[in-house]
Amino acid sequence: MKRQTIDSRDLSEIVIGSVVLAFPIAVTEEVWNLSEELSLLRTVLLLLASLVFIAFFVKTSYHHDYSFSSLKQVLARVFTVYGVTLIVVSAVLFLIGKLPLLTDPLVTFKRVVIVSFAASFAATVVDSIGD
């Protein structure tokens, strides 16, 4: 039966999955430009879409093979995946010098959300395959 708790193995799978897509997306000029042009409303909608898609994937993939006993467990996994992905994406953007946290926090927020959109899906898939 599938482990329903989140442990260090899950966290490492989430980090690996996030990095798989975070790096190639974060280094594209299109993402840098989009983060400057995208409205805050569309950025928030992108963030919400990420959470919904992750929740749907977690619920459907774990529901077929294993059973989460509560909505609380599903939400815990969704927010863990997205939270870790945000940290990984921020670290990648920082390492390549594209995280203007102090000079332009709004662009930083948008850039992290845009890259996290795809990276969080990769993290979710790797997490689900790893178990």
BELUR-V775736 format. One record per backbone hydrogen bond with DSSP energy under -0.5 kcal/mol. CO is the residue of the C=O (numbers start at 1). NH is the residue of the N-H. Records with the same first field share a line. If there is no record, write none. Layout:
CO: NH, NH
This chain:
5: 7
7: 11
8: 12
9: 13
10: 14
11: 15
12: 16
13: 17
14: 18
15: 19
16: 20
17: 21
18: 21, 22
19: 23
21: 25
22: 26
23: 27
25: 28
28: 31, 32
29: 33
30: 34
31: 35
32: 36
33: 36, 37
34: 38
39: 43
40: 44
41: 45
42: 46
43: 47
44: 48
45: 49
46: 50
47: 51
48: 52
49: 53
50: 54
51: 55
52: 56
53: 57
54: 58
55: 59
56: 60
57: 61
58: 62
59: 63
60: 64
61: 65
62: 66
66: 68
70: 73, 74
71: 75
72: 76
73: 77
74: 78
75: 79
76: 80
77: 81
78: 82
79: 83
80: 84
81: 85
82: 86
83: 87
84: 88
85: 89
86: 90
87: 91
88: 92
89: 93
90: 94
91: 95
92: 96
93: 98
94: 97
99: 101
100: 104
104: 108
105: 109
106: 110
107: 111
108: 112
109: 113
110: 114
111: 115
112: 116
113: 117
114: 118
115: 119
116: 120
117: 121
118: 122
119: 123
120: 124
121: 125
122: 126
123: 127
124: 128
125: 129
126: 130
127: 131
